Amino acid sequence: MIYPRLVIAGTHSGVGKTTVTLALLAALKERGRRVQPFKVGPDFIDPGHHSAVTGRLSRNLDGWMLGPTVCRQVFLRAAADADISIIEGVMGLFDGSSPVTESGSTAEL
């Protein structure tokens, strides 16, 4: 099965990832697409905005807390009936729970 997806990432926090993500979610929904939103990391505020725009429950993909296998399962389950998934990154692209690995980062996913 094919799972079309797009990751919105930035260089650091506060650069407009959420604004771009919400605009993209709204535009795709307005065009009749079934859009599945996701947020990297343990965030509950941004996913609430995602859900309000799309009418679908936004899921967290947290590589540090859930691990790669569970993140993959969460993604595949939620994205199965979507036309496209939009994944909003966390902090900077390579920022995560470790200063020496990509663990917990957007890049890890």
CYANA upper distance limits for C-alpha pairs under 8 A (distance plus 0.5 A):
  3 TYR  CA     76 LEU  CA      8.36
  3 TYR  CA     79 ALA  CA      7.29
  3 TYR  CA     80 ALA  CA      7.76
  3 TYR  CA     83 ASP  CA      8.37
  3 TYR  CA     84 ILE  CA      7.38
  3 TYR  CA     85 SER  CA      8.02
  4 PRO  CA     83 ASP  CA      7.45
  4 PRO  CA     84 ILE  CA      5.41
  4 PRO  CA     85 SER  CA      6.79
  5 ARG  CA     84 ILE  CA      5.85
  5 ARG  CA     85 SER  CA      4.98
  5 ARG  CA     86 ILE  CA      6.23
  5 ARG  CA     87 ILE  CA      7.84
  6 LEU  CA     84 ILE  CA      8.28
  6 LEU  CA     85 SER  CA      6.89
  6 LEU  CA     86 ILE  CA      5.56
  6 LEU  CA     87 ILE  CA      6.63
  7 VAL  CA     86 ILE  CA      6.53
  7 VAL  CA     87 ILE  CA      5.17
  7 VAL  CA     88 GLU  CA      6.48
  7 VAL  CA     89 GLY  CA      7.23
  8 ILE  CA     17 LYS  CA      6.76
  8 ILE  CA     20 VAL  CA      8.22
  8 ILE  CA     21 THR  CA      7.18
  8 ILE  CA     86 ILE  CA      7.89
  8 ILE  CA     87 ILE  CA      6.60
  8 ILE  CA     88 GLU  CA      5.44
  8 ILE  CA     89 GLY  CA      6.23
  9 ALA  CA     17 LYS  CA      6.90
  9 ALA  CA     88 GLU  CA      7.09
  9 ALA  CA     89 GLY  CA      5.42
  9 ALA  CA     90 VAL  CA      7.78
  9 ALA  CA     91 MET  CA      8.49
  9 ALA  CA     92 GLY  CA      7.31
  9 ALA  CA     93 LEU  CA      6.14
  9 ALA  CA    106 THR  CA      7.71
 10 GLY  CA     15 VAL  CA      7.00
 10 GLY  CA     16 GLY  CA      8.38
 10 GLY  CA     17 LYS  CA      6.96
 10 GLY  CA     89 GLY  CA      7.90
 10 GLY  CA     91 MET  CA      7.45
 10 GLY  CA     92 GLY  CA      5.64
 10 GLY  CA     93 LEU  CA      6.28
 11 THR  CA     15 VAL  CA      7.82
 11 THR  CA     91 MET  CA      7.73
 11 THR  CA     92 GLY  CA      4.82
 11 THR  CA     93 LEU  CA      6.54
 12 HIS  CA     91 MET  CA      5.22
 12 HIS  CA     92 GLY  CA      4.30
 12 HIS  CA     93 LEU  CA      7.83
 12 HIS  CA     95 ASP  CA      8.43
 13 SER  CA     90 VAL  CA      7.90
 13 SER  CA     91 MET  CA      4.88
 13 SER  CA     92 GLY  CA      6.79
 14 GLY  CA     91 MET  CA      8.40
 16 GLY  CA     20 VAL  CA      6.64
 17 LYS  CA     21 THR  CA      6.46
 17 LYS  CA     88 GLU  CA      7.21
 17 LYS  CA     89 GLY  CA      7.80
 18 THR  CA     22 LEU  CA      6.49
 18 THR  CA     46 ASP  CA      7.47
 18 THR  CA     88 GLU  CA      7.45
 19 THR  CA     23 ALA  CA      6.70
 20 VAL  CA     24 LEU  CA      6.58
 21 THR  CA     25 LEU  CA      6.54
 21 THR  CA     86 ILE  CA      7.84
 21 THR  CA     87 ILE  CA      8.50
 21 THR  CA     88 GLU  CA      6.85
 22 LEU  CA     26 ALA  CA      6.57
 22 LEU  CA     49 HIS  CA      8.00
 22 LEU  CA     50 HIS  CA      6.91
 22 LEU  CA     53 VAL  CA      7.60
 23 ALA  CA     27 ALA  CA      6.57
 24 LEU  CA     28 LEU  CA      6.59
 25 LEU  CA     29 LYS  CA      6.60
 25 LEU  CA     35 VAL  CA      7.21
 25 LEU  CA     37 PRO  CA      8.10
 25 LEU  CA     50 HIS  CA      7.90
 25 LEU  CA     53 VAL  CA      7.32
 25 LEU  CA     54 THR  CA      7.08
 25 LEU  CA     86 ILE  CA      7.79
 26 ALA  CA     30 GLU  CA      6.47
 26 ALA  CA     53 VAL  CA      6.48
 26 ALA  CA     54 THR  CA      7.33
 27 ALA  CA     31 ARG  CA      6.86
 28 LEU  CA     32 GLY  CA      7.14
 28 LEU  CA     33 ARG  CA      5.96
 28 LEU  CA     34 ARG  CA      8.30
 28 LEU  CA     35 VAL  CA      7.37
 29 LYS  CA     33 ARG  CA      5.50
 29 LYS  CA     34 ARG  CA      6.93
 29 LYS  CA     35 VAL  CA      6.91
 29 LYS  CA     54 THR  CA      6.94
 33 ARG  CA     82 ALA  CA      8.31
 33 ARG  CA     83 ASP  CA      6.46
 33 ARG  CA     84 ILE  CA      8.00
 34 ARG  CA     81 ASP  CA      8.18
 34 ARG  CA     82 ALA  CA      5.41
 34 ARG  CA     83 ASP  CA      5.59
 34 ARG  CA     84 ILE  CA      7.23
 35 VAL  CA     54 THR  CA      7.15
 35 VAL  CA     56 ARG  CA      8.32
 35 VAL  CA     82 ALA  CA      6.11
 35 VAL  CA     83 ASP  CA      6.57
 35 VAL  CA     84 ILE  CA      5.76
 35 VAL  CA     85 SER  CA      6.11
 35 VAL  CA     86 ILE  CA      7.59
 36 GLN  CA     54 THR  CA      8.10
 36 GLN  CA     56 ARG  CA      7.10
 36 GLN  CA     57 LEU  CA      8.28
 36 GLN  CA     58 SER  CA      7.36
 36 GLN  CA     78 ALA  CA      7.51
 36 GLN  CA     79 ALA  CA      6.49
 36 GLN  CA     82 ALA  CA      6.32
 36 GLN  CA     83 ASP  CA      8.38
 36 GLN  CA     84 ILE  CA      6.87
 36 GLN  CA     85 SER  CA      5.04
 36 GLN  CA     86 ILE  CA      6.77
 37 PRO  CA     47 PRO  CA      8.08
 37 PRO  CA     50 HIS  CA      6.65
 37 PRO  CA     51 SER  CA      7.89
 37 PRO  CA     54 THR  CA      8.22
 37 PRO  CA     56 ARG  CA      7.97
 37 PRO  CA     57 LEU  CA      7.93
 37 PRO  CA     58 SER  CA      5.34
 37 PRO  CA     59 ARG  CA      7.20
 37 PRO  CA     85 SER  CA      6.23
 37 PRO  CA     86 ILE  CA      5.49
 37 PRO  CA     87 ILE  CA      6.48
 37 PRO  CA     88 GLU  CA      8.25
 38 PHE  CA     47 PRO  CA      7.49
 38 PHE  CA     50 HIS  CA      8.45
 38 PHE  CA     58 SER  CA      5.65
 38 PHE  CA     59 ARG  CA      5.27
 38 PHE  CA     60 ASN  CA      6.18
 38 PHE  CA     61 LEU  CA      7.29
 38 PHE  CA     85 SER  CA      7.80
 38 PHE  CA     86 ILE  CA      6.66
 38 PHE  CA     87 ILE  CA      5.06
 38 PHE  CA     88 GLU  CA      6.62
 39 LYS  CA     43 ASP  CA      7.63
 39 LYS  CA     46 ASP  CA      7.77
 39 LYS  CA     47 PRO  CA      6.76
 39 LYS  CA     58 SER  CA      7.65
 39 LYS  CA     59 ARG  CA      6.80
 39 LYS  CA     60 ASN  CA      5.35
 39 LYS  CA     61 LEU  CA      6.50
 39 LYS  CA     87 ILE  CA      6.10
 39 LYS  CA     88 GLU  CA      5.29
 39 LYS  CA     89 GLY  CA      6.64
 39 LYS  CA     90 VAL  CA      7.88
 40 VAL  CA     60 ASN  CA      6.23
 40 VAL  CA     61 LEU  CA      5.20
 40 VAL  CA     62 ASP  CA      6.06
 40 VAL  CA     63 GLY  CA      8.45
 40 VAL  CA     87 ILE  CA      7.54
 40 VAL  CA     88 GLU  CA      6.68
 40 VAL  CA     89 GLY  CA      5.53
 40 VAL  CA     90 VAL  CA      5.90
 40 VAL  CA    105 SER  CA      8.02
 40 VAL  CA    106 THR  CA      6.71
 41 GLY  CA     60 ASN  CA      6.72
 41 GLY  CA     61 LEU  CA      6.32
 41 GLY  CA     62 ASP  CA      4.76
 41 GLY  CA     63 GLY  CA      7.72
 41 GLY  CA     64 TRP  CA      8.42
 41 GLY  CA     89 GLY  CA      8.32
 41 GLY  CA     90 VAL  CA      6.65
 41 GLY  CA    104 GLY  CA      7.37
 41 GLY  CA    105 SER  CA      8.18
 42 PRO  CA     60 ASN  CA      7.06
 42 PRO  CA     61 LEU  CA      8.27
 42 PRO  CA     62 ASP  CA      6.59
 43 ASP  CA     47 PRO  CA      7.54
 43 ASP  CA     60 ASN  CA      7.65
 44 PHE  CA     48 GLY  CA      6.85
 45 ILE  CA     49 HIS  CA      7.27
 46 ASP  CA     50 HIS  CA      6.78
 47 PRO  CA     51 SER  CA      6.60
 47 PRO  CA     57 LEU  CA      8.24
 47 PRO  CA     58 SER  CA      5.57
 47 PRO  CA     59 ARG  CA      7.41
 47 PRO  CA     60 ASN  CA      8.02
 48 GLY  CA     52 ALA  CA      6.73
 48 GLY  CA     58 SER  CA      7.60
 49 HIS  CA     53 VAL  CA      6.84
 50 HIS  CA     54 THR  CA      6.70
 50 HIS  CA     56 ARG  CA      8.38
 50 HIS  CA     57 LEU  CA      8.30
 50 HIS  CA     58 SER  CA      6.53
 51 SER  CA     55 GLY  CA      5.67
 51 SER  CA     56 ARG  CA      5.60
 51 SER  CA     57 LEU  CA      5.64
 51 SER  CA     58 SER  CA      5.93
 52 ALA  CA     56 ARG  CA      8.21
 59 ARG  CA     74 VAL  CA      8.03
 59 ARG  CA     75 PHE  CA      8.35
 59 ARG  CA     78 ALA  CA      8.15
 61 LEU  CA     66 LEU  CA      8.09
 61 LEU  CA     71 CYS  CA      5.85
 61 LEU  CA     74 VAL  CA      7.94
 61 LEU  CA     75 PHE  CA      8.02
 62 ASP  CA     66 LEU  CA      6.14
 62 ASP  CA     67 GLY  CA      7.60
 62 ASP  CA     71 CYS  CA      7.18
 62 ASP  CA    104 GLY  CA      6.67
 63 GLY  CA     67 GLY  CA      5.05
 63 GLY  CA     68 PRO  CA      6.03
 63 GLY  CA     71 CYS  CA      6.93
 63 GLY  CA    103 SER  CA      7.01
 63 GLY  CA    104 GLY  CA      5.10
 63 GLY  CA    105 SER  CA      7.75
 63 GLY  CA    108 GLU  CA      7.83
 63 GLY  CA    109 LEU  CA      7.71
 64 TRP  CA     97 SER  CA      7.34
 64 TRP  CA    103 SER  CA      6.49
 64 TRP  CA    104 GLY  CA      4.96
 65 MET  CA    104 GLY  CA      8.33
 66 LEU  CA     70 VAL  CA      6.13
 66 LEU  CA     71 CYS  CA      6.65
 67 GLY  CA     71 CYS  CA      6.72
 68 PRO  CA     72 ARG  CA      6.56
 68 PRO  CA    109 LEU  CA      8.16
 69 THR  CA     73 GLN  CA      6.83
 70 VAL  CA     74 VAL  CA      6.58
 71 CYS  CA     75 PHE  CA      6.61
 72 ARG  CA     76 LEU  CA      6.57
 73 GLN  CA     77 ARG  CA      6.54
 74 VAL  CA     78 ALA  CA      6.64
 75 PHE  CA     79 ALA  CA      6.31
 76 LEU  CA     80 ALA  CA      6.32
 78 ALA  CA     82 ALA  CA      8.30
 79 ALA  CA     84 ILE  CA      7.94
 79 ALA  CA     85 SER  CA      6.83
 89 GLY  CA     93 LEU  CA      7.49
 89 GLY  CA    105 SER  CA      8.40
 89 GLY  CA    106 THR  CA      5.68
 90 VAL  CA     95 ASP  CA      8.03
 90 VAL  CA    105 SER  CA      7.32
 90 VAL  CA    106 THR  CA      6.52
 91 MET  CA     95 ASP  CA      6.59
 91 MET  CA     96 GLY  CA      8.48
 92 GLY  CA    105 SER  CA      8.42
 92 GLY  CA    106 THR  CA      8.13
 93 LEU  CA    105 SER  CA      7.01
 93 LEU  CA    106 THR  CA      5.75
 93 LEU  CA    107 ALA  CA      6.05
 94 PHE  CA    102 GLU  CA      6.46
 94 PHE  CA    105 SER  CA      5.91
 94 PHE  CA    106 THR  CA      6.84
 94 PHE  CA    107 ALA  CA      6.04
 94 PHE  CA    108 GLU  CA      8.30
 95 ASP  CA     99 PRO  CA      8.23
 95 ASP  CA    102 GLU  CA      7.58
 95 ASP  CA    104 GLY  CA      8.10
 95 ASP  CA    105 SER  CA      5.70
 95 ASP  CA    106 THR  CA      7.89
 96 GLY  CA    101 THR  CA      8.44
 96 GLY  CA    102 GLU  CA      6.61
 96 GLY  CA    103 SER  CA      6.15
 96 GLY  CA    104 GLY  CA      4.93
 96 GLY  CA    105 SER  CA      4.60
 96 GLY  CA    106 THR  CA      8.11
 97 SER  CA    102 GLU  CA      8.26
 97 SER  CA    103 SER  CA      6.29
 97 SER  CA    104 GLY  CA      5.80
 97 SER  CA    105 SER  CA      7.69
 98 SER  CA    102 GLU  CA      7.28
 98 SER  CA    103 SER  CA      6.50
 98 SER  CA    104 GLY  CA      8.10
102 GLU  CA    107 ALA  CA      7.02
102 GLU  CA    108 GLU  CA      5.88
103 SER  CA    108 GLU  CA      6.65
104 GLY  CA    108 GLU  CA      7.08
105 SER  CA    109 LEU  CA      7.62
